[in-house]
């Protein structure tokens, strides 16, 4: 499932969508760093792809050749897994 990071709505995008593609719900650009699977707030240049060029704006369309639309997998068990992970983390630092 793909979601627009700007409006959080589920969208349908084919494999070869254009750099100029916009979200049908909010009209925001889709070919942006924030929608890419390589985007990472904590990484150098905020990108996990070391060969990618620096992008000044993360919420506007860009020409990055490494862009891959981020897939979001939502299941009922995800919520349980998150809670379990949080409890384990709290227990780890309690001692």
PDB file with one MODEL, atoms N, CA, C and O in Angstrom:
MODEL        1
ATOM      1  N   UNK A   1       0.852  -1.172   0.000  1.00  0.00           N
ATOM      2  CA  UNK A   1       0.000   0.000   0.000  1.00  0.00           C
ATOM      3  C   UNK A   1       0.901   1.240   0.000  1.00  0.00           C
ATOM      4  O   UNK A   1       1.930   1.283   0.675  1.00  0.00           O
ATOM      5  N   UNK A   2       0.498   2.208  -0.749  1.00  0.00           N
ATOM      6  CA  UNK A   2       1.247   3.467  -0.809  1.00  0.00           C
ATOM      7  C   UNK A   2       0.381   4.572  -0.246  1.00  0.00           C
ATOM      8  O   UNK A   2      -0.829   4.612  -0.473  1.00  0.00           O
ATOM      9  N   UNK A   3       1.016   5.470   0.491  1.00  0.00           N
ATOM     10  CA  UNK A   3       0.309   6.613   1.072  1.00  0.00           C
ATOM     11  C   UNK A   3       1.075   7.883   0.740  1.00  0.00           C
ATOM     12  O   UNK A   3       2.305   7.898   0.711  1.00  0.00           O
ATOM     13  N   UNK A   4       0.333   8.930   0.495  1.00  0.00           N
ATOM     14  CA  UNK A   4       0.931  10.244   0.320  1.00  0.00           C
ATOM     15  C   UNK A   4       1.371  10.707   1.703  1.00  0.00           C
ATOM     16  O   UNK A   4       0.566  10.741   2.634  1.00  0.00           O
ATOM     17  N   UNK A   5       2.619  11.055   1.838  1.00  0.00           N
ATOM     18  CA  UNK A   5       3.133  11.477   3.137  1.00  0.00           C
ATOM     19  C   UNK A   5       2.572  12.838   3.549  1.00  0.00           C
ATOM     20  O   UNK A   5       2.568  13.173   4.733  1.00  0.00           O
ATOM     21  N   UNK A   6       2.105  13.610   2.597  1.00  0.00           N
ATOM     22  CA  UNK A   6       1.584  14.942   2.896  1.00  0.00           C
ATOM     23  C   UNK A   6       0.170  14.910   3.465  1.00  0.00           C
ATOM     24  O   UNK A   6      -0.133  15.638   4.411  1.00  0.00           O
ATOM     25  N   UNK A   7      -0.705  14.068   2.894  1.00  0.00           N
ATOM     26  CA  UNK A   7      -2.095  14.035   3.370  1.00  0.00           C
ATOM     27  C   UNK A   7      -2.452  12.721   4.066  1.00  0.00           C
ATOM     28  O   UNK A   7      -3.539  12.595   4.630  1.00  0.00           O
ATOM     29  N   UNK A   8      -1.539  11.739   4.031  1.00  0.00           N
ATOM     30  CA  UNK A   8      -1.712  10.432   4.679  1.00  0.00           C
ATOM     31  C   UNK A   8      -2.813   9.572   4.053  1.00  0.00           C
ATOM     32  O   UNK A   8      -3.237   8.586   4.658  1.00  0.00           O
ATOM     33  N   UNK A   9      -3.277   9.922   2.867  1.00  0.00           N
ATOM     34  CA  UNK A   9      -4.322   9.158   2.191  1.00  0.00           C
ATOM     35  C   UNK A   9      -3.691   8.060   1.341  1.00  0.00           C
ATOM     36  O   UNK A   9      -2.619   8.242   0.764  1.00  0.00           O
ATOM     37  N   UNK A  10      -4.372   6.920   1.274  1.00  0.00           N
ATOM     38  CA  UNK A  10      -3.911   5.819   0.450  1.00  0.00           C
ATOM     39  C   UNK A  10      -4.083   6.200  -1.019  1.00  0.00           C
ATOM     40  O   UNK A  10      -5.120   6.730  -1.418  1.00  0.00           O
ATOM     41  N   UNK A  11      -3.055   5.922  -1.812  1.00  0.00           N
ATOM     42  CA  UNK A  11      -3.106   6.263  -3.230  1.00  0.00           C
ATOM     43  C   UNK A  11      -2.662   5.073  -4.071  1.00  0.00           C
ATOM     44  O   UNK A  11      -2.011   4.151  -3.580  1.00  0.00           O
ATOM     45  N   UNK A  12      -3.023   5.114  -5.326  1.00  0.00           N
ATOM     46  CA  UNK A  12      -2.618   4.083  -6.259  1.00  0.00           C
ATOM     47  C   UNK A  12      -1.659   4.697  -7.264  1.00  0.00           C
ATOM     48  O   UNK A  12      -2.008   5.637  -7.978  1.00  0.00           O
ATOM     49  N   UNK A  13      -0.454   4.161  -7.312  1.00  0.00           N
ATOM     50  CA  UNK A  13       0.589   4.693  -8.190  1.00  0.00           C
ATOM     51  C   UNK A  13       1.181   3.528  -8.962  1.00  0.00           C
ATOM     52  O   UNK A  13       1.507   2.496  -8.376  1.00  0.00           O
ATOM     53  N   UNK A  14       1.322   3.684 -10.266  1.00  0.00           N
ATOM     54  CA  UNK A  14       1.945   2.601 -11.008  1.00  0.00           C
ATOM     55  C   UNK A  14       3.465   2.695 -10.893  1.00  0.00           C
ATOM     56  O   UNK A  14       4.003   3.682 -10.392  1.00  0.00           O
ATOM     57  N   UNK A  15       4.130   1.674 -11.353  1.00  0.00           N
ATOM     58  CA  UNK A  15       5.578   1.538 -11.208  1.00  0.00           C
ATOM     59  C   UNK A  15       6.353   2.664 -11.888  1.00  0.00           C
ATOM     60  O   UNK A  15       7.426   3.040 -11.415  1.00  0.00           O
ATOM     61  N   UNK A  16       5.843   3.199 -12.968  1.00  0.00           N
ATOM     62  CA  UNK A  16       6.566   4.181 -13.765  1.00  0.00           C
ATOM     63  C   UNK A  16       5.933   5.570 -13.723  1.00  0.00           C
ATOM     64  O   UNK A  16       5.824   6.233 -14.754  1.00  0.00           O
ATOM     65  N   UNK A  17       5.520   6.009 -12.551  1.00  0.00           N
ATOM     66  CA  UNK A  17       4.883   7.319 -12.486  1.00  0.00           C
ATOM     67  C   UNK A  17       5.900   8.424 -12.717  1.00  0.00           C
ATOM     68  O   UNK A  17       7.091   8.254 -12.453  1.00  0.00           O
ATOM     69  N   UNK A  18       5.430   9.537 -13.204  1.00  0.00           N
ATOM     70  CA  UNK A  18       6.269  10.663 -13.594  1.00  0.00           C
ATOM     71  C   UNK A  18       6.780  11.459 -12.403  1.00  0.00           C
ATOM     72  O   UNK A  18       6.190  11.422 -11.323  1.00  0.00           O
ATOM     73  N   UNK A  19       7.869  12.173 -12.604  1.00  0.00           N
ATOM     74  CA  UNK A  19       8.396  13.072 -11.589  1.00  0.00           C
ATOM     75  C   UNK A  19       7.390  14.177 -11.289  1.00  0.00           C
ATOM     76  O   UNK A  19       7.397  14.754 -10.202  1.00  0.00           O
ATOM     77  N   UNK A  20       6.547  14.460 -12.232  1.00  0.00           N
ATOM     78  CA  UNK A  20       5.556  15.530 -12.077  1.00  0.00           C
ATOM     79  C   UNK A  20       4.232  15.031 -11.489  1.00  0.00           C
ATOM     80  O   UNK A  20       3.282  15.804 -11.373  1.00  0.00           O
ATOM     81  N   UNK A  21       4.160  13.751 -11.118  1.00  0.00           N
ATOM     82  CA  UNK A  21       2.920  13.180 -10.582  1.00  0.00           C
ATOM     83  C   UNK A  21       2.530  13.871  -9.278  1.00  0.00           C
ATOM     84  O   UNK A  21       3.374  14.204  -8.447  1.00  0.00           O
ATOM     85  N   UNK A  22       1.229  14.074  -9.130  1.00  0.00           N
ATOM     86  CA  UNK A  22       0.714  14.697  -7.906  1.00  0.00           C
ATOM     87  C   UNK A  22      -0.333  13.792  -7.269  1.00  0.00           C
ATOM     88  O   UNK A  22      -0.952  12.968  -7.941  1.00  0.00           O
ATOM     89  N   UNK A  23      -0.515  13.955  -5.994  1.00  0.00           N
ATOM     90  CA  UNK A  23      -1.500  13.188  -5.241  1.00  0.00           C
ATOM     91  C   UNK A  23      -2.905  13.594  -5.691  1.00  0.00           C
ATOM     92  O   UNK A  23      -3.222  14.783  -5.730  1.00  0.00           O
ATOM     93  N   UNK A  24      -3.746  12.617  -6.030  1.00  0.00           N
ATOM     94  CA  UNK A  24      -5.103  12.958  -6.454  1.00  0.00           C
ATOM     95  C   UNK A  24      -5.964  13.511  -5.311  1.00  0.00           C
ATOM     96  O   UNK A  24      -7.000  14.129  -5.555  1.00  0.00           O
ATOM     97  N   UNK A  25      -5.539  13.290  -4.086  1.00  0.00           N
ATOM     98  CA  UNK A  25      -6.329  13.742  -2.932  1.00  0.00           C
ATOM     99  C   UNK A  25      -5.975  15.169  -2.514  1.00  0.00           C
ATOM    100  O   UNK A  25      -6.860  16.001  -2.315  1.00  0.00           O
ATOM    101  N   UNK A  26      -4.653  15.451  -2.379  1.00  0.00           N
ATOM    102  CA  UNK A  26      -4.241  16.772  -1.872  1.00  0.00           C
ATOM    103  C   UNK A  26      -3.530  17.640  -2.896  1.00  0.00           C
ATOM    104  O   UNK A  26      -3.351  18.837  -2.669  1.00  0.00           O
ATOM    105  N   UNK A  27      -3.117  17.055  -4.031  1.00  0.00           N
ATOM    106  CA  UNK A  27      -2.427  17.822  -5.063  1.00  0.00           C
ATOM    107  C   UNK A  27      -0.946  18.019  -4.810  1.00  0.00           C
ATOM    108  O   UNK A  27      -0.280  18.724  -5.569  1.00  0.00           O
ATOM    109  N   UNK A  28      -0.416  17.408  -3.755  1.00  0.00           N
ATOM    110  CA  UNK A  28       1.017  17.528  -3.447  1.00  0.00           C
ATOM    111  C   UNK A  28       1.863  16.658  -4.360  1.00  0.00           C
ATOM    112  O   UNK A  28       1.381  15.659  -4.894  1.00  0.00           O
ATOM    113  N   UNK A  29       3.124  17.035  -4.542  1.00  0.00           N
ATOM    114  CA  UNK A  29       4.044  16.250  -5.360  1.00  0.00           C
ATOM    115  C   UNK A  29       4.243  14.869  -4.735  1.00  0.00           C
ATOM    116  O   UNK A  29       4.237  14.732  -3.512  1.00  0.00           O
ATOM    117  N   UNK A  30       4.419  13.851  -5.575  1.00  0.00           N
ATOM    118  CA  UNK A  30       4.641  12.497  -5.088  1.00  0.00           C
ATOM    119  C   UNK A  30       6.100  12.063  -5.176  1.00  0.00           C
ATOM    120  O   UNK A  30       6.562  11.280  -4.346  1.00  0.00           O
ATOM    121  N   UNK A  31       6.829  12.563  -6.170  1.00  0.00           N
ATOM    122  CA  UNK A  31       8.240  12.179  -6.347  1.00  0.00           C
ATOM    123  C   UNK A  31       9.090  13.064  -5.432  1.00  0.00           C
ATOM    124  O   UNK A  31       9.852  13.911  -5.898  1.00  0.00           O
ATOM    125  N   UNK A  32       8.942  12.850  -4.122  1.00  0.00           N
ATOM    126  CA  UNK A  32       9.642  13.663  -3.122  1.00  0.00           C
ATOM    127  C   UNK A  32      10.380  12.748  -2.156  1.00  0.00           C
ATOM    128  O   UNK A  32      10.023  11.579  -2.002  1.00  0.00           O
ATOM    129  N   UNK A  33      11.387  13.270  -1.518  1.00  0.00           N
ATOM    130  CA  UNK A  33      12.176  12.488  -0.571  1.00  0.00           C
ATOM    131  C   UNK A  33      11.311  11.869   0.521  1.00  0.00           C
ATOM    132  O   UNK A  33      11.528  10.720   0.906  1.00  0.00           O
ATOM    133  N   UNK A  34      10.350  12.606   1.015  1.00  0.00           N
ATOM    134  CA  UNK A  34       9.515  12.123   2.115  1.00  0.00           C
ATOM    135  C   UNK A  34       8.706  10.883   1.735  1.00  0.00           C
ATOM    136  O   UNK A  34       8.301  10.127   2.618  1.00  0.00           O
ATOM    137  N   UNK A  35       8.465  10.657   0.457  1.00  0.00           N
ATOM    138  CA  UNK A  35       7.744   9.467  -0.007  1.00  0.00           C
ATOM    139  C   UNK A  35       8.688   8.336  -0.402  1.00  0.00           C
ATOM    140  O   UNK A  35       8.218   7.267  -0.791  1.00  0.00           O
ATOM    141  N   UNK A  36       9.972   8.531  -0.319  1.00  0.00           N
ATOM    142  CA  UNK A  36      10.952   7.545  -0.784  1.00  0.00           C
ATOM    143  C   UNK A  36      11.336   6.579   0.330  1.00  0.00           C
ATOM    144  O   UNK A  36      11.421   6.963   1.497  1.00  0.00           O
ATOM    145  N   UNK A  37      11.568   5.322  -0.041  1.00  0.00           N
ATOM    146  CA  UNK A  37      11.960   4.328   0.963  1.00  0.00           C
ATOM    147  C   UNK A  37      13.369   4.586   1.495  1.00  0.00           C
ATOM    148  O   UNK A  37      13.714   4.074   2.560  1.00  0.00           O
ATOM    149  N   UNK A  38      14.180   5.350   0.800  1.00  0.00           N
ATOM    150  CA  UNK A  38      15.536   5.649   1.244  1.00  0.00           C
ATOM    151  C   UNK A  38      15.608   6.853   2.186  1.00  0.00           C
ATOM    152  O   UNK A  38      16.659   7.112   2.772  1.00  0.00           O
ATOM    153  N   UNK A  39      14.514   7.583   2.337  1.00  0.00           N
ATOM    154  CA  UNK A  39      14.524   8.764   3.202  1.00  0.00           C
ATOM    155  C   UNK A  39      14.724   8.337   4.653  1.00  0.00           C
ATOM    156  O   UNK A  39      14.053   7.432   5.149  1.00  0.00           O
ATOM    157  N   UNK A  40      15.658   9.006   5.321  1.00  0.00           N
ATOM    158  CA  UNK A  40      15.942   8.720   6.730  1.00  0.00           C
ATOM    159  C   UNK A  40      16.374  10.010   7.400  1.00  0.00           C
ATOM    160  O   UNK A  40      17.369  10.622   7.011  1.00  0.00           O
ATOM    161  N   UNK A  41      15.640  10.406   8.382  1.00  0.00           N
ATOM    162  CA  UNK A  41      15.917  11.656   9.090  1.00  0.00           C
ATOM    163  C   UNK A  41      17.296  11.622   9.758  1.00  0.00           C
ATOM    164  O   UNK A  41      17.935  12.664   9.908  1.00  0.00           O
ATOM    165  N   UNK A  42      17.755  10.441  10.157  1.00  0.00           N
ATOM    166  CA  UNK A  42      19.016  10.346  10.901  1.00  0.00           C
ATOM    167  C   UNK A  42      20.240  10.057  10.033  1.00  0.00           C
ATOM    168  O   UNK A  42      21.353  10.001  10.556  1.00  0.00           O
ATOM    169  N   UNK A  43      20.068   9.876   8.742  1.00  0.00           N
ATOM    170  CA  UNK A  43      21.196   9.566   7.860  1.00  0.00           C
ATOM    171  C   UNK A  43      21.833  10.824   7.282  1.00  0.00           C
ATOM    172  O   UNK A  43      21.236  11.901   7.271  1.00  0.00           O
ATOM    173  N   UNK A  44      23.069  10.655   6.799  1.00  0.00           N
ATOM    174  CA  UNK A  44      23.770  11.743   6.119  1.00  0.00           C
ATOM    175  C   UNK A  44      22.948  12.165   4.911  1.00  0.00           C
ATOM    176  O   UNK A  44      22.494  11.317   4.143  1.00  0.00           O
ATOM    177  N   UNK A  45      22.756  13.445   4.738  1.00  0.00           N
ATOM    178  CA  UNK A  45      21.924  13.999   3.660  1.00  0.00           C
ATOM    179  C   UNK A  45      20.478  13.512   3.731  1.00  0.00           C
ATOM    180  O   UNK A  45      19.715  13.684   2.781  1.00  0.00           O
ATOM    181  N   UNK A  46      20.107  12.909   4.851  1.00  0.00           N
ATOM    182  CA  UNK A  46      18.754  12.386   5.084  1.00  0.00           C
ATOM    183  C   UNK A  46      18.359  11.333   4.051  1.00  0.00           C
ATOM    184  O   UNK A  46      17.193  11.217   3.675  1.00  0.00           O
ATOM    185  N   UNK A  47      19.360  10.566   3.600  1.00  0.00           N
ATOM    186  CA  UNK A  47      19.112   9.543   2.591  1.00  0.00           C
ATOM    187  C   UNK A  47      19.987   8.324   2.865  1.00  0.00           C
ATOM    188  O   UNK A  47      21.178   8.459   3.144  1.00  0.00           O
ATOM    189  N   UNK A  48      19.389   7.132   2.784  1.00  0.00           N
ATOM    190  CA  UNK A  48      20.138   5.889   2.995  1.00  0.00           C
ATOM    191  C   UNK A  48      20.922   5.470   1.754  1.00  0.00           C
ATOM    192  O   UNK A  48      21.788   4.599   1.835  1.00  0.00           O
ATOM    193  N   UNK A  49      20.629   6.075   0.618  1.00  0.00           N
ATOM    194  CA  UNK A  49      21.338   5.765  -0.620  1.00  0.00           C
ATOM    195  C   UNK A  49      22.572   6.663  -0.697  1.00  0.00           C
ATOM    196  O   UNK A  49      22.436   7.868  -0.910  1.00  0.00           O
ATOM    197  N   UNK A  50      23.777   6.099  -0.528  1.00  0.00           N
ATOM    198  CA  UNK A  50      24.992   6.925  -0.466  1.00  0.00           C
ATOM    199  C   UNK A  50      25.344   7.651  -1.766  1.00  0.00           C
ATOM    200  O   UNK A  50      26.066   8.647  -1.738  1.00  0.00           O
ATOM    201  N   UNK A  51      24.844   7.167  -2.898  1.00  0.00           N
ATOM    202  CA  UNK A  51      25.174   7.800  -4.172  1.00  0.00           C
ATOM    203  C   UNK A  51      24.196   8.901  -4.581  1.00  0.00           C
ATOM    204  O   UNK A  51      24.416   9.600  -5.570  1.00  0.00           O
ATOM    205  N   UNK A  52      23.135   9.047  -3.829  1.00  0.00           N
ATOM    206  CA  UNK A  52      22.125  10.053  -4.174  1.00  0.00           C
ATOM    207  C   UNK A  52      22.665  11.457  -3.929  1.00  0.00           C
ATOM    208  O   UNK A  52      23.394  11.707  -2.969  1.00  0.00           O
ATOM    209  N   UNK A  53      22.288  12.353  -4.813  1.00  0.00           N
ATOM    210  CA  UNK A  53      22.711  13.749  -4.662  1.00  0.00           C
ATOM    211  C   UNK A  53      21.900  14.428  -3.573  1.00  0.00           C
ATOM    212  O   UNK A  53      20.762  14.047  -3.298  1.00  0.00           O
ATOM    213  N   UNK A  54      22.499  15.437  -2.957  1.00  0.00           N
ATOM    214  CA  UNK A  54      21.818  16.197  -1.911  1.00  0.00           C
ATOM    215  C   UNK A  54      20.592  16.898  -2.483  1.00  0.00           C
ATOM    216  O   UNK A  54      20.664  17.518  -3.544  1.00  0.00           O
ATOM    217  N   UNK A  55      19.478  16.801  -1.785  1.00  0.00           N
ATOM    218  CA  UNK A  55      18.240  17.477  -2.184  1.00  0.00           C
ATOM    219  C   UNK A  55      17.948  18.566  -1.162  1.00  0.00           C
ATOM    220  O   UNK A  55      17.791  18.286   0.026  1.00  0.00           O
ATOM    221  N   UNK A  56      17.878  19.775  -1.617  1.00  0.00           N
ATOM    222  CA  UNK A  56      17.664  20.905  -0.710  1.00  0.00           C
ATOM    223  C   UNK A  56      16.283  20.856  -0.052  1.00  0.00           C
ATOM    224  O   UNK A  56      16.161  21.092   1.150  1.00  0.00           O
ATOM    225  N   UNK A  57      15.257  20.554  -0.821  1.00  0.00           N
ATOM    226  CA  UNK A  57      13.911  20.475  -0.258  1.00  0.00           C
ATOM    227  C   UNK A  57      13.431  19.037  -0.329  1.00  0.00           C
ATOM    228  O   UNK A  57      13.603  18.368  -1.348  1.00  0.00           O
ATOM    229  N   UNK A  58      12.840  18.570   0.733  1.00  0.00           N
ATOM    230  CA  UNK A  58      12.391  17.177   0.830  1.00  0.00           C
ATOM    231  C   UNK A  58      10.916  17.004   0.473  1.00  0.00           C
ATOM    232  O   UNK A  58      10.449  15.883   0.269  1.00  0.00           O
ATOM    233  N   UNK A  59      10.188  18.113   0.399  1.00  0.00           N
ATOM    234  CA  UNK A  59       8.747  18.016   0.157  1.00  0.00           C
ATOM    235  C   UNK A  59       8.325  18.541  -1.218  1.00  0.00           C
ATOM    236  O   UNK A  59       7.139  18.759  -1.467  1.00  0.00           O
ATOM    237  N   UNK A  60       9.293  18.740  -2.098  1.00  0.00           N
ATOM    238  CA  UNK A  60       9.015  19.186  -3.476  1.00  0.00           C
ATOM    239  C   UNK A  60       9.597  18.163  -4.449  1.00  0.00           C
ATOM    240  O   UNK A  60      10.568  17.475  -4.134  1.00  0.00           O
ATOM    241  N   UNK A  61       8.998  18.070  -5.628  1.00  0.00           N
ATOM    242  CA  UNK A  61       9.449  17.103  -6.634  1.00  0.00           C
ATOM    243  C   UNK A  61      10.922  17.318  -6.967  1.00  0.00           C
ATOM    244  O   UNK A  61      11.400  18.451  -7.032  1.00  0.00           O
ATOM    245  N   UNK A  62      11.634  16.203  -7.178  1.00  0.00           N
ATOM    246  CA  UNK A  62      13.053  16.291  -7.507  1.00  0.00           C
ATOM    247  C   UNK A  62      13.398  15.301  -8.623  1.00  0.00           C
ATOM    248  O   UNK A  62      12.538  14.550  -9.084  1.00  0.00           O
ATOM    249  N   UNK A  63      14.646  15.309  -9.045  1.00  0.00           N
ATOM    250  CA  UNK A  63      15.100  14.475 -10.157  1.00  0.00           C
ATOM    251  C   UNK A  63      15.914  13.273  -9.690  1.00  0.00           C
ATOM    252  O   UNK A  63      16.658  12.702 -10.487  1.00  0.00           O
ATOM    253  N   UNK A  64      15.800  12.874  -8.440  1.00  0.00           N
ATOM    254  CA  UNK A  64      16.606  11.773  -7.912  1.00  0.00           C
ATOM    255  C   UNK A  64      16.323  10.473  -8.673  1.00  0.00           C
ATOM    256  O   UNK A  64      15.175  10.051  -8.805  1.00  0.00           O
ATOM    257  N   UNK A  65      17.391   9.854  -9.167  1.00  0.00           N
ATOM    258  CA  UNK A  65      17.264   8.609  -9.923  1.00  0.00           C
ATOM    259  C   UNK A  65      17.073   7.393  -9.019  1.00  0.00           C
ATOM    260  O   UNK A  65      16.709   6.321  -9.501  1.00  0.00           O
ATOM    261  N   UNK A  66      17.309   7.540  -7.733  1.00  0.00           N
ATOM    262  CA  UNK A  66      17.220   6.414  -6.796  1.00  0.00           C
ATOM    263  C   UNK A  66      15.860   6.325  -6.107  1.00  0.00           C
ATOM    264  O   UNK A  66      15.650   5.460  -5.257  1.00  0.00           O
ATOM    265  N   UNK A  67      14.948   7.203  -6.467  1.00  0.00           N
ATOM    266  CA  UNK A  67      13.644   7.231  -5.816  1.00  0.00           C
ATOM    267  C   UNK A  67      12.899   5.907  -5.985  1.00  0.00           C
ATOM    268  O   UNK A  67      12.763   5.392  -7.095  1.00  0.00           O
ATOM    269  N   UNK A  68      12.420   5.368  -4.864  1.00  0.00           N
ATOM    270  CA  UNK A  68      11.551   4.195  -4.846  1.00  0.00           C
ATOM    271  C   UNK A  68      10.425   4.520  -3.872  1.00  0.00           C
ATOM    272  O   UNK A  68      10.681   4.842  -2.711  1.00  0.00           O
ATOM    273  N   UNK A  69       9.192   4.438  -4.334  1.00  0.00           N
ATOM    274  CA  UNK A  69       8.067   4.810  -3.485  1.00  0.00           C
ATOM    275  C   UNK A  69       8.005   3.881  -2.276  1.00  0.00           C
ATOM    276  O   UNK A  69       8.069   2.659  -2.409  1.00  0.00           O
ATOM    277  N   UNK A  70       7.882   4.474  -1.116  1.00  0.00           N
ATOM    278  CA  UNK A  70       7.837   3.734   0.134  1.00  0.00           C
ATOM    279  C   UNK A  70       6.550   2.912   0.228  1.00  0.00           C
ATOM    280  O   UNK A  70       5.455   3.437   0.028  1.00  0.00           O
ATOM    281  N   UNK A  71       6.692   1.622   0.533  1.00  0.00           N
ATOM    282  CA  UNK A  71       5.545   0.734   0.724  1.00  0.00           C
ATOM    283  C   UNK A  71       5.221   0.699   2.212  1.00  0.00           C
ATOM    284  O   UNK A  71       6.112   0.560   3.050  1.00  0.00           O
ATOM    285  N   UNK A  72       3.957   0.825   2.526  1.00  0.00           N
ATOM    286  CA  UNK A  72       3.523   0.759   3.918  1.00  0.00           C
ATOM    287  C   UNK A  72       2.680  -0.491   4.084  1.00  0.00           C
ATOM    288  O   UNK A  72       1.659  -0.661   3.419  1.00  0.00           O
ATOM    289  N   UNK A  73       3.117  -1.357   4.973  1.00  0.00           N
ATOM    290  CA  UNK A  73       2.394  -2.592   5.234  1.00  0.00           C
ATOM    291  C   UNK A  73       1.661  -2.434   6.552  1.00  0.00           C
ATOM    292  O   UNK A  73       2.271  -2.213   7.599  1.00  0.00           O
ATOM    293  N   UNK A  74       0.359  -2.549   6.484  1.00  0.00           N
ATOM    294  CA  UNK A  74      -0.458  -2.390   7.684  1.00  0.00           C
ATOM    295  C   UNK A  74      -1.208  -3.688   7.935  1.00  0.00           C
ATOM    296  O   UNK A  74      -1.978  -4.155   7.095  1.00  0.00           O
ATOM    297  N   UNK A  75      -0.968  -4.257   9.106  1.00  0.00           N
ATOM    298  CA  UNK A  75      -1.692  -5.458   9.508  1.00  0.00           C
ATOM    299  C   UNK A  75      -2.166  -5.275  10.939  1.00  0.00           C
ATOM    300  O   UNK A  75      -1.723  -4.365  11.640  1.00  0.00           O
ATOM    301  N   UNK A  76      -3.053  -6.131  11.359  1.00  0.00           N
ATOM    302  CA  UNK A  76      -3.577  -6.046  12.723  1.00  0.00           C
ATOM    303  C   UNK A  76      -2.491  -6.352  13.750  1.00  0.00           C
ATOM    304  O   UNK A  76      -2.518  -5.826  14.862  1.00  0.00           O
ATOM    305  N   UNK A  77      -1.546  -7.194  13.380  1.00  0.00           N
ATOM    306  CA  UNK A  77      -0.512  -7.585  14.337  1.00  0.00           C
ATOM    307  C   UNK A  77       0.574  -6.522  14.510  1.00  0.00           C
ATOM    308  O   UNK A  77       1.359  -6.600  15.455  1.00  0.00           O
ATOM    309  N   UNK A  78       0.633  -5.542  13.625  1.00  0.00           N
ATOM    310  CA  UNK A  78       1.654  -4.501  13.726  1.00  0.00           C
ATOM    311  C   UNK A  78       1.521  -3.736  15.037  1.00  0.00           C
ATOM    312  O   UNK A  78       2.521  -3.446  15.694  1.00  0.00           O
ATOM    313  N   UNK A  79       0.296  -3.411  15.413  1.00  0.00           N
ATOM    314  CA  UNK A  79       0.064  -2.696  16.665  1.00  0.00           C
ATOM    315  C   UNK A  79       0.569  -3.475  17.856  1.00  0.00           C
ATOM    316  O   UNK A  79       1.173  -2.897  18.760  1.00  0.00           O
ATOM    317  N   UNK A  80       0.333  -4.781  17.877  1.00  0.00           N
ATOM    318  CA  UNK A  80       0.810  -5.637  18.966  1.00  0.00           C
ATOM    319  C   UNK A  80       2.330  -5.680  18.982  1.00  0.00           C
ATOM    320  O   UNK A  80       2.949  -5.608  20.044  1.00  0.00           O
ATOM    321  N   UNK A  81       2.923  -5.797  17.813  1.00  0.00           N
ATOM    322  CA  UNK A  81       4.388  -5.858  17.717  1.00  0.00           C
ATOM    323  C   UNK A  81       5.024  -4.579  18.237  1.00  0.00           C
ATOM    324  O   UNK A  81       6.046  -4.627  18.921  1.00  0.00           O
ATOM    325  N   UNK A  82       4.435  -3.447  17.921  1.00  0.00           N
ATOM    326  CA  UNK A  82       4.963  -2.164  18.388  1.00  0.00           C
ATOM    327  C   UNK A  82       4.885  -2.081  19.899  1.00  0.00           C
ATOM    328  O   UNK A  82       5.845  -1.669  20.549  1.00  0.00           O
ATOM    329  N   UNK A  83       3.752  -2.467  20.464  1.00  0.00           N
ATOM    330  CA  UNK A  83       3.581  -2.447  21.919  1.00  0.00           C
ATOM    331  C   UNK A  83       4.567  -3.387  22.603  1.00  0.00           C
ATOM    332  O   UNK A  83       5.159  -3.032  23.622  1.00  0.00           O
ATOM    333  N   UNK A  84       4.745  -4.578  22.050  1.00  0.00           N
ATOM    334  CA  UNK A  84       5.693  -5.543  22.612  1.00  0.00           C
ATOM    335  C   UNK A  84       7.111  -4.989  22.572  1.00  0.00           C
ATOM    336  O   UNK A  84       7.857  -5.121  23.542  1.00  0.00           O
ATOM    337  N   UNK A  85       7.484  -4.375  21.466  1.00  0.00           N
ATOM    338  CA  UNK A  85       8.825  -3.792  21.336  1.00  0.00           C
ATOM    339  C   UNK A  85       9.029  -2.668  22.344  1.00  0.00           C
ATOM    340  O   UNK A  85      10.102  -2.562  22.939  1.00  0.00           O
ATOM    341  N   UNK A  86       8.018  -1.831  22.542  1.00  0.00           N
ATOM    342  CA  UNK A  86       8.127  -0.744  23.516  1.00  0.00           C
ATOM    343  C   UNK A  86       8.309  -1.286  24.923  1.00  0.00           C
ATOM    344  O   UNK A  86       9.123  -0.770  25.689  1.00  0.00           O
ATOM    345  N   UNK A  87       7.552  -2.327  25.270  1.00  0.00           N
ATOM    346  CA  UNK A  87       7.670  -2.935  26.611  1.00  0.00           C
ATOM    347  C   UNK A  87       9.056  -3.515  26.812  1.00  0.00           C
ATOM    348  O   UNK A  87       9.652  -3.335  27.874  1.00  0.00           O
ATOM    349  N   UNK A  88       9.579  -4.210  25.808  1.00  0.00           N
ATOM    350  CA  UNK A  88      10.923  -4.794  25.915  1.00  0.00           C
ATOM    351  C   UNK A  88      11.976  -3.698  26.073  1.00  0.00           C
ATOM    352  O   UNK A  88      12.922  -3.844  26.847  1.00  0.00           O
ATOM    353  N   UNK A  89      11.811  -2.629  25.354  1.00  0.00           N
ATOM    354  CA  UNK A  89      12.757  -1.520  25.448  1.00  0.00           C
ATOM    355  C   UNK A  89      12.716  -0.881  26.839  1.00  0.00           C
ATOM    356  O   UNK A  89      13.761  -0.571  27.412  1.00  0.00           O
ATOM    357  N   UNK A  90      11.533  -0.688  27.371  1.00  0.00           N
ATOM    358  CA  UNK A  90      11.394  -0.131  28.706  1.00  0.00           C
ATOM    359  C   UNK A  90      12.025  -1.048  29.751  1.00  0.00           C
ATOM    360  O   UNK A  90      12.698  -0.576  30.667  1.00  0.00           O
ATOM    361  N   UNK A  91      11.808  -2.372  29.615  1.00  0.00           N
ATOM    362  CA  UNK A  91      12.388  -3.338  30.540  1.00  0.00           C
ATOM    363  C   UNK A  91      13.911  -3.334  30.455  1.00  0.00           C
ATOM    364  O   UNK A  91      14.599  -3.477  31.466  1.00  0.00           O
ATOM    365  N   UNK A  92      14.419  -3.171  29.263  1.00  0.00           N
ATOM    366  CA  UNK A  92      15.869  -3.169  29.053  1.00  0.00           C
ATOM    367  C   UNK A  92      16.537  -2.023  29.792  1.00  0.00           C
ATOM    368  O   UNK A  92      17.595  -2.203  30.395  1.00  0.00           O
ATOM    369  N   UNK A  93      15.923  -0.838  29.749  1.00  0.00           N
ATOM    370  CA  UNK A  93      16.521   0.331  30.376  1.00  0.00           C
ATOM    371  C   UNK A  93      16.083   0.535  31.821  1.00  0.00           C
ATOM    372  O   UNK A  93      16.557   1.458  32.483  1.00  0.00           O
ATOM    373  N   UNK A  94      15.186  -0.314  32.321  1.00  0.00           N
ATOM    374  CA  UNK A  94      14.732  -0.221  33.702  1.00  0.00           C
ATOM    375  C   UNK A  94      15.819  -0.640  34.680  1.00  0.00           C
ATOM    376  O   UNK A  94      15.955  -0.066  35.760  1.00  0.00           O
ATOM    377  N   UNK A  95      16.575  -1.626  34.296  1.00  0.00           N
ATOM    378  CA  UNK A  95      17.567  -2.231  35.189  1.00  0.00           C
ATOM    379  C   UNK A  95      18.727  -1.340  35.477  1.00  0.00           C
ATOM    380  O   UNK A  95      19.634  -1.725  36.214  1.00  0.00           O
TER     381      UNK A  95
ENDMDL
END
